[in-house]
Amino acid sequence: MSHVSKGGLFITDLDALEKVCNDLGLELQRGKTEWCWWGSDAGDSDLAQGYDRSQFGVGHHAIKIKGTNPRMGPVGPWEIGLVTRADGKPGFEALWDGYGMHGQALERVAGKNLSILKREYSTELLRRMAVRQGFKPRVTVNAKGQRQVVCEGH
Amino acid sequence: MKKIVFTLIEEDGKPLEIQTEASGFTGNACLKATEPFLKALGGDFETKTTAEYHKRPEQKQKAR
């Protein structure tokens, strides 16, 4: 079994990611070059296209659920890996194995397709960028219930 | 007052979309101001003027 996915989470600011991980109950492990997943590719599922399957489990950094002790292979628990982007652009892309209880455990915290992690990281990144660019940022919700980062300046 | 508003649009089964609106800038200054944010987000992005953006639904209807 192997169900490694990519969900369009691109990381260019590790400090922002680390802050968000802490808030969500995750832990960014900087420099951890192995990320745990099922561990073997049976070629039976939709894998992260554009990535070399032989490189699954290898990356630059890894994210685990706080308090867990990840292990490679079916026993788990597993991690989210931050790997060099397949399209060659700067930054990292997140890959993870969403299969079974260990995949579901990651998605319970980070969201289906990492949606919670993506939303919170994007918000934090925009907020930090705004400060760097001389704007005053505030985070609000509009009438449709959508998150907004409003940046004002002179 | 210069203002940039990023709206995070989440719909089931679709990738996170971030809509950006800038006001209070002159000429292309809004593009220069927003580009660093969009590059940092790392995904693909397209830039449209307000007029171009509001044309989209109409064009979609015609395509049907």
Backbone of each chain as ProteinMPNN parsed JSONL, in Angstrom:
{"seq_chain_A": "MSHVSKGGLFITDLDALEKVCNDLGLELQRGKTEWCWWGSDAGDSDLAQGYDRSQFGVGHHAIKIKGTNPRMGPVGPWEIGLVTRADGKPGFEALWDGYGMHGQALERVAGKNLSILKREYSTELLRRMAVRQGFKPRVTVNAKGQRQVVCEGH", "coords_chain_A": {"N_chain_A": [[0.841, -1.195, 0.0], [0.387, 2.254, -0.66], [-0.016, 5.598, -0.401], [0.813, 8.201, -1.012], [0.47, 11.663, -0.995], [0.173, 14.915, -2.533], [-0.621, 18.22, -1.704], [-0.597, 20.815, -2.597], [0.595, 22.475, -0.767], [2.874, 24.811, -0.282], [5.973, 25.711, 0.985], [7.669, 28.506, 2.061], [8.559, 29.867, 4.185], [9.924, 28.908, 6.959], [9.841, 29.671, 9.634], [7.301, 30.795, 9.956], [5.802, 28.532, 9.42], [6.579, 26.878, 11.523], [5.536, 28.201, 13.748], [2.781, 27.983, 13.252], [2.48, 25.209, 13.219], [3.056, 24.607, 15.897], [0.862, 25.85, 17.12], [-1.205, 24.243, 16.195], [-0.767, 21.767, 17.246], [1.186, 20.284, 16.143], [4.575, 19.386, 15.234], [7.321, 20.918, 13.881], [10.124, 19.507, 12.541], [13.085, 20.54, 12.049], [15.521, 19.953, 9.563], [15.268, 17.226, 9.631], [15.711, 14.608, 7.69], [14.431, 12.336, 6.901], [11.195, 11.199, 6.38], [8.416, 9.624, 7.807], [6.376, 7.03, 6.476], [4.128, 4.657, 4.89], [6.057, 3.159, 3.58], [6.706, 1.527, 1.392], [6.281, 1.243, -2.121], [3.594, 0.103, -3.748], [2.492, 0.629, -6.085], [-0.229, 0.973, -6.367], [-1.953, 3.053, -6.076], [-3.016, 6.506, -6.209], [-0.39, 8.425, -6.53], [1.793, 11.113, -5.488], [2.081, 13.089, -8.132], [4.744, 13.795, -10.379], [6.798, 13.511, -8.677], [9.645, 11.578, -7.732], [9.173, 8.32, -7.061], [10.936, 6.674, -5.745], [12.102, 8.324, -4.001], [10.381, 8.857, -1.967], [9.821, 9.502, 1.418], [12.156, 10.731, 1.813], [13.513, 13.899, 2.46], [13.739, 17.393, 3.346], [12.865, 18.476, 5.713], [10.651, 17.547, 8.415], [7.313, 16.982, 9.611], [5.642, 16.193, 12.553], [3.019, 14.771, 14.596], [2.638, 16.308, 17.678], [4.255, 14.853, 20.45], [4.289, 12.282, 19.495], [6.022, 9.334, 18.294], [7.339, 8.878, 15.501], [7.531, 6.192, 13.104], [8.99, 4.454, 10.414], [7.122, 2.591, 8.045], [4.339, 0.196, 8.171], [3.523, 0.154, 10.866], [3.732, 2.716, 11.962], [3.542, 5.746, 14.055], [3.038, 8.24, 11.353], [4.539, 10.858, 9.271], [4.565, 14.242, 7.917], [6.281, 15.148, 5.065], [8.693, 17.559, 3.998], [9.676, 18.445, 0.932], [11.949, 19.015, -1.849], [10.617, 21.055, -4.373], [8.837, 19.654, -7.082], [8.491, 21.089, -9.388], [10.616, 22.729, -9.527], [10.574, 25.27, -8.466], [11.307, 27.812, -5.932], [11.491, 26.895, -2.423], [9.607, 24.465, -0.463], [7.58, 21.492, -0.929], [4.779, 19.932, 0.615], [4.511, 16.497, 1.339], [2.682, 13.55, 2.081], [1.536, 10.487, 3.57], [-1.615, 9.418, 3.275], [-2.917, 7.15, 4.004], [-4.985, 4.811, 5.775], [-5.157, 4.417, 9.419], [-2.991, 5.897, 10.381], [-2.516, 7.813, 8.452], [-4.954, 9.098, 8.556], [-4.821, 10.108, 11.12], [-2.938, 12.12, 10.881], [-4.342, 13.805, 9.137], [-6.494, 14.475, 10.696], [-5.481, 16.369, 12.408], [-4.111, 18.191, 10.731], [-5.922, 18.631, 8.77], [-8.142, 17.584, 6.09], [-6.497, 16.766, 3.167], [-4.562, 18.447, 4.085], [-5.785, 20.855, 4.639], [-6.334, 22.555, 6.863], [-3.793, 23.15, 7.857], [-2.771, 24.427, 5.6], [-4.439, 26.706, 5.392], [-3.932, 28.026, 7.815], [-1.153, 28.373, 7.712], [-0.888, 29.95, 5.395], [-2.234, 32.259, 6.22], [-0.601, 33.111, 8.359], [1.803, 33.474, 7.012], [1.143, 35.537, 5.187], [0.516, 37.536, 7.012], [3.012, 37.962, 8.281], [4.541, 38.719, 6.05], [3.271, 41.098, 5.4], [3.931, 42.781, 7.541], [6.697, 42.928, 7.109], [6.68, 44.332, 4.73], [5.874, 46.786, 5.499], [3.228, 47.189, 6.14], [0.217, 47.302, 8.159], [-1.138, 44.51, 9.405], [-4.304, 42.795, 9.775], [-6.371, 40.147, 10.869], [-9.395, 38.972, 9.701], [-12.881, 37.991, 9.329], [-14.977, 37.68, 6.553], [-18.321, 38.575, 5.309], [-19.149, 36.256, 4.101], [-18.058, 34.348, 5.601], [-15.448, 33.829, 5.099], [-11.951, 33.675, 5.634], [-9.93, 36.568, 6.02], [-7.024, 38.474, 5.308], [-6.203, 41.583, 6.07], [-4.391, 44.256, 4.94], [-3.023, 47.304, 5.725], [-1.611, 50.483, 4.93], [0.632, 53.326, 4.426]], "CA_chain_A": [[0.0, 0.0, 0.0], [1.101, 3.525, -0.635], [-0.989, 6.632, -0.759], [1.475, 9.484, -0.783], [-0.25, 12.734, -1.67], [0.638, 16.298, -2.427], [-1.859, 18.99, -1.635], [-0.408, 22.218, -2.95], [1.108, 23.29, 0.341], [4.242, 25.206, -0.607], [6.542, 26.372, 2.156], [8.811, 29.385, 1.804], [8.925, 30.513, 5.445], [9.892, 27.858, 7.983], [9.461, 30.255, 10.931], [5.83, 30.882, 9.955], [5.289, 27.154, 9.507], [6.838, 26.361, 12.871], [4.572, 28.841, 14.65], [1.464, 27.399, 12.983], [2.528, 23.816, 13.678], [2.933, 24.636, 17.364], [-0.519, 26.209, 17.474], [-2.133, 23.173, 15.804], [-0.443, 20.489, 17.889], [2.171, 19.603, 15.319], [5.944, 19.813, 15.529], [8.237, 20.975, 12.737], [11.454, 18.989, 12.886], [13.992, 21.088, 11.028], [16.695, 19.164, 9.225], [15.01, 15.786, 9.68], [15.695, 14.319, 6.25], [13.61, 11.158, 6.618], [9.825, 11.321, 6.915], [7.871, 8.273, 7.908], [5.14, 6.692, 5.766], [3.969, 3.198, 4.775], [7.433, 2.713, 3.388], [6.989, 0.866, 0.124], [5.369, 1.637, -3.185], [3.022, -1.053, -4.44], [1.979, 1.115, -7.373], [-1.665, 0.672, -6.403], [-2.79, 4.2, -5.734], [-2.692, 7.778, -6.827], [0.726, 9.006, -5.792], [2.115, 12.509, -5.795], [2.621, 13.139, -9.489], [5.885, 14.685, -10.571], [7.854, 13.166, -7.727], [10.298, 10.29, -7.908], [8.658, 7.44, -5.999], [12.026, 6.092, -4.959], [12.535, 9.326, -3.023], [9.405, 9.034, -0.894], [10.449, 9.267, 2.716], [13.379, 11.541, 1.903], [13.201, 15.316, 2.268], [14.608, 18.353, 4.038], [12.316, 18.666, 7.054], [9.478, 16.693, 8.621], [6.349, 17.457, 10.614], [4.963, 15.087, 13.231], [2.064, 15.163, 15.624], [3.36, 16.474, 18.939], [4.179, 13.771, 21.427], [4.36, 10.959, 18.863], [7.366, 8.85, 17.958], [7.109, 8.284, 14.175], [8.35, 5.061, 12.639], [8.784, 4.086, 9.017], [6.469, 1.301, 7.86], [2.918, 0.116, 8.503], [3.256, 0.322, 12.304], [3.564, 4.136, 12.199], [2.825, 6.791, 13.303], [3.745, 8.81, 10.213], [4.855, 12.292, 9.27], [4.47, 15.019, 6.681], [7.632, 15.485, 4.624], [8.882, 18.76, 3.183], [10.637, 18.015, -0.082], [12.221, 19.957, -2.931], [9.468, 21.084, -5.274], [9.028, 18.939, -8.357], [8.502, 22.045, -10.497], [11.874, 23.472, -9.486], [10.429, 26.603, -7.882], [11.891, 27.88, -4.585], [10.677, 26.423, -1.305], [9.343, 23.034, -0.318], [6.179, 21.071, -0.987], [4.472, 18.916, 1.621], [4.017, 15.186, 0.911], [2.334, 12.716, 3.223], [0.807, 9.268, 3.267], [-2.927, 9.576, 3.902], [-3.571, 5.841, 4.117], [-5.282, 4.139, 7.045], [-5.299, 5.168, 10.677], [-1.896, 6.848, 10.592], [-2.777, 8.921, 7.544], [-6.118, 9.827, 9.09], [-4.39, 10.835, 12.323], [-2.304, 13.365, 10.4], [-5.354, 14.685, 8.546], [-7.365, 14.991, 11.77], [-4.841, 17.564, 12.968], [-3.72, 19.142, 9.678], [-7.046, 18.806, 7.851], [-8.192, 16.761, 4.882], [-5.588, 17.383, 2.191], [-3.8, 19.464, 4.834], [-6.491, 22.125, 4.453], [-6.186, 23.427, 8.035], [-2.401, 23.613, 7.87], [-2.614, 25.371, 4.485], [-5.124, 27.952, 5.721], [-3.246, 28.714, 8.913], [0.179, 28.789, 7.243], [-1.064, 31.07, 4.456], [-2.586, 33.427, 7.025], [0.579, 33.552, 9.105], [2.785, 33.957, 6.03], [0.687, 36.846, 4.701], [0.635, 38.474, 8.125], [4.431, 38.277, 8.431], [4.969, 39.461, 4.849], [2.699, 42.444, 5.488], [4.767, 43.545, 8.476], [7.981, 43.179, 6.427], [6.464, 45.301, 3.648], [5.492, 48.064, 6.09], [1.77, 47.284, 6.33], [-0.347, 46.822, 9.425], [-2.103, 43.465, 9.043], [-5.256, 42.256, 10.753], [-7.061, 38.965, 10.336], [-10.834, 39.097, 9.935], [-13.734, 37.067, 8.576], [-15.948, 38.493, 5.815], [-19.729, 38.192, 5.463], [-19.327, 34.877, 3.611], [-17.372, 33.436, 6.515], [-14.106, 33.535, 4.587], [-10.826, 34.329, 6.316], [-9.272, 37.636, 5.26], [-5.894, 39.195, 5.89], [-6.333, 42.96, 5.579], [-3.116, 44.949, 5.159], [-3.18, 48.728, 5.456], [-0.389, 51.259, 5.134], [0.702, 54.592, 3.682]], "C_chain_A": [[0.876, 1.245, 0.0], [0.15, 4.581, -1.163], [-0.407, 8.011, -0.525], [0.808, 10.556, -1.633], [0.525, 14.03, -1.601], [-0.611, 17.156, -2.48], [-1.697, 20.455, -1.939], [-0.031, 23.091, -1.771], [2.579, 23.557, 0.065], [4.79, 26.055, 0.536], [7.737, 27.219, 1.75], [9.287, 30.058, 3.091], [8.792, 29.489, 6.579], [9.491, 28.411, 9.351], [7.94, 30.363, 11.05], [5.225, 29.489, 10.118], [5.439, 26.604, 10.922], [5.826, 26.918, 13.878], [3.198, 28.179, 14.514], [1.411, 25.941, 13.466], [2.338, 23.756, 15.194], [1.501, 24.902, 17.785], [-1.49, 25.049, 17.226], [-1.88, 21.851, 16.533], [0.472, 19.623, 17.042], [3.566, 20.098, 15.706], [6.775, 19.772, 14.258], [9.614, 20.514, 13.201], [12.42, 19.426, 11.789], [15.183, 20.161, 10.817], [16.488, 17.662, 9.337], [14.761, 15.331, 8.242], [14.967, 13.022, 5.895], [12.221, 11.401, 7.195], [9.13, 9.978, 6.767], [6.537, 8.138, 7.182], [5.052, 5.167, 5.704], [5.301, 2.528, 4.466], [7.742, 1.984, 2.11], [5.894, 1.204, -0.872], [4.876, 0.403, -3.92], [2.427, -0.65, -5.778], [0.478, 0.976, -7.501], [-2.533, 1.878, -6.106], [-2.255, 5.458, -6.401], [-1.6, 8.472, -6.021], [0.997, 10.423, -6.251], [2.812, 12.588, -7.156], [3.765, 14.139, -9.574], [7.045, 14.363, -9.651], [8.374, 11.758, -7.998], [9.896, 9.383, -6.737], [9.772, 6.869, -5.125], [12.509, 7.054, -3.882], [11.503, 9.583, -1.926], [10.057, 8.655, 0.44], [11.716, 10.074, 2.905], [13.015, 12.998, 1.646], [14.19, 16.202, 2.995], [14.178, 18.548, 5.491], [11.098, 17.745, 7.187], [8.594, 17.284, 9.712], [5.683, 16.237, 11.236], [3.895, 15.645, 14.163], [2.83, 15.214, 16.946], [3.175, 15.264, 19.848], [4.228, 12.383, 20.826], [5.807, 10.611, 18.547], [7.281, 8.124, 16.612], [8.085, 7.157, 13.834], [7.996, 4.751, 11.198], [8.102, 2.725, 8.952], [5.047, 1.299, 8.375], [2.594, 0.386, 9.978], [3.025, 1.79, 12.668], [3.961, 4.554, 13.596], [3.707, 7.436, 12.225], [3.889, 10.316, 10.318], [4.508, 12.932, 7.932], [5.908, 15.392, 6.31], [7.651, 16.777, 3.835], [10.027, 18.472, 2.214], [10.876, 19.139, -1.088], [11.078, 19.898, -3.932], [9.775, 20.423, -6.614], [9.112, 19.908, -9.529], [9.728, 22.958, -10.472], [11.774, 24.865, -8.885], [11.007, 26.61, -6.461], [10.925, 27.361, -3.512], [10.478, 24.917, -1.342], [7.87, 22.753, -0.572], [5.976, 19.959, 0.036], [3.954, 17.645, 0.956], [3.686, 14.388, 2.169], [1.583, 11.491, 2.728], [-0.525, 9.325, 4.017], [-3.638, 8.266, 4.154], [-3.832, 5.429, 5.578], [-5.278, 5.047, 8.269], [-4.189, 6.194, 10.876], [-2.027, 8.055, 9.67], [-3.925, 9.776, 8.049], [-5.74, 10.637, 10.335], [-3.739, 12.163, 11.926], [-3.367, 14.341, 9.901], [-6.363, 15.194, 9.587], [-6.796, 16.291, 12.333], [-4.612, 18.627, 11.883], [-4.842, 19.403, 8.672], [-6.965, 17.871, 6.655], [-7.402, 17.486, 3.803], [-4.797, 18.538, 2.797], [-4.464, 20.84, 4.788], [-6.322, 23.082, 5.644], [-4.772, 24.017, 8.078], [-2.181, 24.659, 6.776], [-3.225, 26.731, 4.837], [-4.349, 28.726, 6.781], [-1.858, 29.186, 8.497], [0.061, 29.992, 6.312], [-1.377, 32.355, 5.212], [-1.355, 33.986, 7.725], [1.639, 34.12, 8.162], [2.403, 35.355, 5.543], [0.84, 37.906, 5.782], [2.095, 38.911, 8.303], [4.956, 39.102, 7.258], [4.487, 40.908, 4.933], [3.546, 43.32, 6.405], [6.091, 43.901, 7.809], [7.843, 44.261, 5.358], [5.96, 46.647, 4.182], [3.995, 48.264, 6.253], [1.4, 46.865, 7.755], [-1.389, 45.769, 9.09], [-3.105, 43.174, 10.161], [-6.015, 41.117, 10.074], [-8.534, 39.071, 10.697], [-11.578, 37.991, 9.181], [-14.778, 37.916, 7.853], [-17.372, 37.934, 5.975], [-20.005, 36.766, 4.986], [-18.648, 33.847, 4.508], [-15.971, 33.079, 6.061], [-13.049, 34.317, 5.357], [-10.232, 35.405, 5.419], [-8.075, 38.167, 6.033], [-5.916, 40.579, 5.248], [-5.059, 43.714, 5.958], [-3.297, 46.407, 4.781], [-1.873, 49.454, 5.737], [-0.403, 52.507, 4.283], [1.697, 54.485, 2.534]], "O_chain_A": [[1.958, 1.27, 0.586], [-0.411, 4.447, -2.251], [-1.041, 8.877, 0.078], [0.606, 10.379, -2.834], [1.395, 14.225, -0.753], [-1.55, 16.853, -3.216], [-2.556, 21.263, -1.586], [-0.298, 24.292, -1.764], [3.419, 22.662, 0.162], [4.143, 26.998, 0.991], [8.699, 26.717, 1.168], [10.307, 30.746, 3.087], [7.699, 29.241, 7.087], [8.87, 27.703, 10.145], [7.363, 30.065, 12.096], [4.261, 29.298, 10.859], [4.539, 25.949, 11.447], [5.33, 26.197, 14.744], [2.543, 27.858, 15.505], [0.417, 25.505, 14.046], [1.555, 22.953, 15.702], [0.984, 24.258, 18.698], [-2.472, 24.888, 17.95], [-2.687, 20.926, 16.445], [0.529, 18.404, 17.198], [3.713, 21.097, 16.41], [6.918, 18.721, 13.632], [10.187, 21.069, 14.139], [12.553, 18.776, 10.752], [15.771, 19.654, 11.771], [17.435, 16.897, 9.158], [13.722, 15.637, 7.656], [14.894, 12.651, 4.723], [12.085, 11.767, 8.362], [9.244, 9.299, 5.747], [5.681, 9.018, 7.263], [5.808, 4.469, 6.38], [5.63, 1.475, 5.013], [8.911, 1.826, 1.757], [4.738, 1.421, -0.507], [5.637, -0.26, -4.624], [1.918, -1.492, -6.517], [-0.044, 0.873, -8.611], [-3.739, 1.734, -5.905], [-1.209, 5.465, -7.051], [-1.862, 9.036, -4.959], [0.487, 10.869, -7.279], [3.973, 12.205, -7.302], [3.751, 15.185, -8.926], [8.147, 14.882, -9.825], [7.636, 10.874, -8.432], [10.234, 9.647, -5.583], [9.585, 6.616, -3.935], [13.231, 6.663, -2.965], [11.718, 10.425, -1.055], [10.74, 7.638, 0.56], [12.287, 10.113, 3.995], [12.28, 13.293, 0.703], [15.334, 15.815, 3.233], [15.005, 18.756, 6.378], [10.585, 17.231, 6.193], [9.061, 17.987, 10.608], [5.215, 15.349, 10.523], [3.876, 16.836, 14.473], [3.569, 14.291, 17.288], [2.074, 14.732, 19.986], [4.211, 11.396, 21.561], [6.688, 11.47, 18.534], [7.164, 6.899, 16.576], [9.257, 7.164, 14.209], [6.826, 4.785, 10.816], [8.448, 1.813, 9.703], [4.591, 2.286, 8.952], [1.481, 0.808, 10.291], [2.234, 2.094, 13.561], [4.655, 3.801, 14.279], [4.919, 7.227, 12.173], [3.448, 10.955, 11.274], [4.2, 12.251, 6.954], [6.659, 15.894, 7.146], [6.72, 17.058, 3.08], [11.176, 18.282, 2.613], [10.101, 20.092, -1.166], [10.622, 18.814, -4.297], [10.844, 20.619, -7.191], [9.729, 19.598, -10.548], [9.856, 23.854, -11.306], [12.777, 25.574, -8.8], [11.178, 25.554, -5.852], [9.706, 27.391, -3.685], [11.09, 24.201, -2.135], [7.022, 23.637, -0.452], [6.872, 19.154, 0.289], [3.063, 17.704, 0.109], [4.341, 14.541, 3.199], [1.065, 11.468, 1.612], [-0.553, 9.284, 5.247], [-4.824, 8.254, 4.481], [-3.018, 5.667, 6.471], [-5.38, 6.269, 8.164], [-4.418, 7.245, 11.473], [-1.694, 9.177, 10.05], [-3.884, 11.005, 7.985], [-6.28, 11.719, 10.567], [-3.967, 13.193, 12.56], [-3.315, 15.536, 10.19], [-7.007, 16.223, 9.38], [-7.543, 17.201, 12.691], [-4.883, 19.81, 12.094], [-4.728, 20.289, 7.825], [-5.888, 17.426, 6.258], [-7.612, 18.674, 3.557], [-4.417, 19.481, 2.103], [-3.789, 21.865, 4.886], [-6.183, 24.289, 5.448], [-4.585, 25.213, 8.304], [-1.491, 25.656, 6.993], [-2.612, 27.774, 4.61], [-4.139, 29.933, 6.654], [-1.43, 30.274, 8.882], [0.829, 30.947, 6.43], [-0.848, 33.417, 4.885], [-1.101, 35.19, 7.685], [2.289, 35.119, 8.472], [3.246, 36.251, 5.494], [1.243, 39.035, 5.504], [2.373, 40.101, 8.458], [5.713, 40.055, 7.441], [5.218, 41.832, 4.576], [3.841, 44.469, 6.075], [6.561, 45.033, 7.921], [8.783, 45.017, 5.109], [5.654, 47.546, 3.399], [3.539, 49.385, 6.478], [2.154, 46.18, 8.447], [-2.436, 46.105, 8.536], [-2.784, 43.295, 11.343], [-6.259, 41.137, 8.868], [-8.88, 39.241, 11.866], [-10.972, 37.171, 8.491], [-15.4, 38.782, 8.468], [-17.591, 36.951, 6.684], [-20.976, 36.142, 5.413], [-18.657, 32.649, 4.226], [-15.369, 32.135, 6.573], [-13.246, 35.487, 5.686], [-10.05, 35.198, 4.219], [-8.113, 38.291, 7.257], [-5.681, 40.729, 4.049], [-4.695, 43.8, 7.13], [-3.678, 46.719, 3.653], [-1.128, 49.099, 6.65], [-1.333, 52.73, 3.509], [1.892, 55.45, 1.795]]}, "seq_chain_B": "MKKIVFTLIEEDGKPLEIQTEASGFTGNACLKATEPFLKALGGDFETKTTAEYHKRPEQKQKAR", "coords_chain_B": {"N_chain_B": [[-4.683, 56.041, 1.777], [-3.167, 52.932, 1.547], [-4.236, 49.71, 0.652], [-4.385, 46.217, 0.952], [-6.2, 43.346, 0.436], [-6.435, 40.065, 1.296], [-8.25, 37.275, 0.522], [-9.137, 34.183, 1.716], [-10.237, 31.483, 0.065], [-12.066, 28.704, 0.567], [-13.192, 25.75, -0.699], [-14.972, 22.706, -0.726], [-13.067, 19.964, -1.767], [-11.563, 21.454, -3.526], [-8.489, 23.146, -4.338], [-6.985, 25.445, -2.009], [-7.828, 28.777, -2.607], [-6.606, 31.999, -3.088], [-7.761, 35.133, -3.091], [-6.863, 38.319, -4.161], [-7.1, 41.72, -3.473], [-6.317, 45.014, -4.258], [-6.059, 48.417, -3.265], [-5.802, 52.012, -3.504], [-3.39, 52.39, -4.658], [-1.184, 53.669, -7.224], [-1.264, 53.325, -10.689], [0.849, 50.744, -11.836], [1.741, 50.149, -9.358], [0.34, 48.656, -7.526], [0.629, 46.062, -8.413], [3.353, 45.666, -8.04], [3.39, 45.824, -5.293], [1.863, 43.656, -4.435], [3.006, 41.424, -5.55], [5.317, 40.26, -4.131], [4.018, 38.968, -2.006], [2.447, 37.068, -3.312], [4.353, 35.528, -4.589], [5.651, 34.474, -2.362], [3.696, 32.82, -1.355], [3.844, 30.744, -3.091], [2.341, 29.255, -4.934], [0.658, 28.92, -8.148], [-0.24, 31.91, -9.857], [-2.48, 34.384, -11.178], [-2.885, 37.573, -12.675], [-5.276, 40.109, -12.739], [-7.048, 43.005, -13.874], [-9.54, 44.911, -12.082], [-11.743, 45.237, -13.766], [-11.325, 43.236, -15.663], [-11.513, 41.013, -14.022], [-14.197, 41.021, -13.252], [-15.379, 40.402, -15.601], [-15.287, 37.742, -15.902], [-17.464, 35.859, -15.04], [-19.405, 36.379, -16.955], [-18.124, 35.652, -19.315], [-17.865, 32.947, -18.861], [-20.504, 32.105, -18.94], [-21.112, 32.594, -21.595], [-19.495, 30.717, -22.766], [-20.794, 28.375, -22.222]], "CA_chain_B": [[-4.383, 54.79, 2.498], [-3.014, 51.756, 0.678], [-4.884, 48.56, 1.286], [-4.403, 44.939, 0.227], [-7.041, 42.383, 1.148], [-6.304, 38.675, 0.842], [-9.387, 36.46, 0.954], [-8.846, 32.76, 1.567], [-11.477, 30.838, -0.376], [-11.964, 27.245, 0.727], [-14.372, 25.002, -1.135], [-14.716, 21.268, -0.622], [-12.484, 19.28, -2.912], [-10.785, 22.346, -4.383], [-7.336, 23.709, -3.637], [-7.176, 26.769, -1.409], [-7.649, 29.878, -3.547], [-6.453, 33.269, -2.369], [-8.108, 36.269, -3.943], [-6.164, 39.514, -3.686], [-7.613, 43.0, -3.978], [-5.481, 46.125, -3.798], [-6.609, 49.736, -3.558], [-4.992, 53.122, -3.004], [-2.11, 52.435, -5.361], [-1.23, 54.353, -8.505], [-0.703, 52.574, -11.826], [1.262, 49.365, -11.601], [2.303, 50.005, -8.0], [-0.364, 47.591, -6.793], [1.231, 44.784, -8.809], [4.651, 45.578, -7.356], [3.152, 45.63, -3.86], [1.27, 42.348, -4.131], [3.791, 40.315, -6.106], [6.099, 39.511, -3.131], [3.112, 38.098, -1.24], [2.012, 35.953, -4.149], [5.516, 34.645, -4.783], [5.916, 33.778, -1.095], [2.693, 31.76, -1.208], [4.454, 29.629, -3.804], [1.502, 28.598, -5.935], [0.489, 29.652, -9.406], [-1.174, 33.013, -9.723], [-2.728, 35.201, -12.359], [-3.225, 38.936, -12.293], [-6.308, 40.731, -13.574], [-7.593, 44.264, -13.373], [-10.894, 44.71, -11.549], [-12.664, 45.098, -14.9], [-11.121, 41.903, -16.244], [-12.001, 40.02, -13.08], [-15.657, 40.979, -13.265], [-15.829, 39.873, -16.885], [-15.177, 36.278, -15.91], [-18.712, 35.087, -15.039], [-20.076, 36.594, -18.224], [-17.433, 34.831, -20.309], [-18.183, 31.553, -18.584], [-21.862, 31.868, -19.424], [-21.08, 32.535, -23.055], [-18.838, 29.478, -23.161], [-21.774, 27.297, -22.115]], "C_chain_B": [[-4.291, 53.629, 1.492], [-3.58, 50.543, 1.411], [-4.783, 47.333, 0.37], [-5.224, 43.971, 1.068], [-6.86, 41.005, 0.495], [-7.49, 37.886, 1.39], [-9.078, 34.997, 0.668], [-10.15, 32.039, 1.256], [-11.29, 29.326, -0.327], [-13.27, 26.61, 0.282], [-14.014, 23.53, -1.126], [-14.14, 20.713, -1.916], [-11.664, 20.155, -3.837], [-9.571, 22.86, -3.613], [-7.671, 25.077, -3.058], [-6.888, 27.841, -2.46], [-7.544, 31.161, -2.736], [-6.696, 34.408, -3.351], [-7.491, 37.525, -3.33], [-6.781, 40.755, -4.311], [-6.768, 44.123, -3.393], [-6.141, 47.442, -4.165], [-5.688, 50.805, -2.971], [-3.634, 53.23, -3.661], [-2.284, 53.162, -6.69], [-0.59, 53.473, -9.579], [-0.372, 51.146, -11.45], [1.808, 49.131, -10.192], [1.615, 48.891, -7.226], [0.213, 46.219, -7.152], [2.561, 44.582, -8.096], [4.447, 45.277, -5.875], [2.67, 44.215, -3.552], [2.138, 41.171, -4.58], [4.627, 39.566, -5.056], [5.241, 38.557, -2.301], [2.774, 36.846, -2.05], [3.156, 34.974, -4.395], [5.791, 33.833, -3.523], [4.922, 32.635, -0.878], [3.061, 30.533, -2.045], [3.615, 28.962, -4.869], [1.479, 29.366, -7.24], [-0.452, 30.821, -9.158], [-1.341, 33.732, -11.049], [-3.19, 36.568, -11.886], [-4.239, 39.501, -13.272], [-6.65, 42.096, -13.006], [-8.999, 43.97, -12.845], [-11.881, 44.473, -12.693], [-12.551, 43.709, -15.525], [-11.71, 40.828, -15.343], [-13.521, 39.885, -13.164], [-16.23, 40.511, -14.591], [-15.975, 38.355, -16.831], [-16.512, 35.526, -15.934], [-19.45, 35.184, -16.376], [-19.462, 35.701, -19.301], [-17.75, 33.355, -20.129], [-19.562, 31.204, -19.133], [-21.886, 31.738, -20.931], [-20.481, 31.203, -23.524], [-19.804, 28.297, -23.106], [-22.685, 27.359, -23.305]], "O_chain_B": [[-5.207, 53.386, 0.707], [-3.418, 50.386, 2.621], [-5.061, 47.41, -0.827], [-4.974, 43.798, 2.26], [-7.103, 40.825, -0.699], [-7.7, 37.844, 2.603], [-8.796, 34.618, -0.469], [-11.057, 31.993, 2.087], [-10.487, 28.749, -1.059], [-14.332, 26.906, 0.831], [-12.897, 23.148, -1.473], [-14.655, 20.96, -3.007], [-11.121, 19.668, -4.829], [-9.614, 22.995, -2.39], [-8.543, 25.78, -3.568], [-5.846, 27.821, -3.116], [-8.315, 31.376, -1.801], [-5.941, 34.612, -4.302], [-7.59, 37.753, -2.125], [-6.96, 40.83, -5.526], [-6.533, 44.175, -2.186], [-6.715, 47.575, -5.246], [-4.901, 50.537, -2.064], [-2.814, 54.062, -3.272], [-3.393, 53.259, -7.216], [0.504, 52.942, -9.384], [-1.171, 50.434, -10.842], [2.281, 48.038, -9.877], [2.229, 48.253, -6.371], [0.281, 45.326, -6.308], [2.867, 43.492, -7.613], [5.242, 44.556, -5.271], [3.031, 43.644, -2.523], [2.02, 40.064, -4.055], [4.651, 38.336, -5.083], [5.687, 37.469, -1.938], [2.812, 35.726, -1.542], [2.962, 33.759, -4.409], [6.123, 32.65, -3.599], [5.265, 31.61, -0.29], [2.638, 29.418, -1.741], [4.141, 28.166, -5.647], [2.201, 30.349, -7.409], [-1.363, 30.723, -8.335], [-0.469, 33.695, -11.918], [-3.808, 36.7, -10.83], [-4.077, 39.385, -14.487], [-6.554, 42.317, -11.798], [-9.573, 42.917, -13.125], [-12.752, 43.609, -12.597], [-13.556, 43.088, -15.871], [-12.32, 39.867, -15.812], [-14.059, 38.778, -13.148], [-17.429, 40.254, -14.697], [-16.704, 37.764, -17.627], [-16.687, 34.637, -16.767], [-20.035, 34.214, -16.858], [-20.171, 35.079, -20.091], [-17.888, 32.609, -21.098], [-19.759, 30.139, -19.718], [-22.584, 30.888, -21.484], [-20.898, 30.64, -24.536], [-19.652, 27.331, -23.854], [-23.596, 26.541, -23.428]]}, "name": "protein", "num_of_chains": 2, "seq": "MSHVSKGGLFITDLDALEKVCNDLGLELQRGKTEWCWWGSDAGDSDLAQGYDRSQFGVGHHAIKIKGTNPRMGPVGPWEIGLVTRADGKPGFEALWDGYGMHGQALERVAGKNLSILKREYSTELLRRMAVRQGFKPRVTVNAKGQRQVVCEGHMKKIVFTLIEEDGKPLEIQTEASGFTGNACLKATEPFLKALGGDFETKTTAEYHKRPEQKQKAR"}
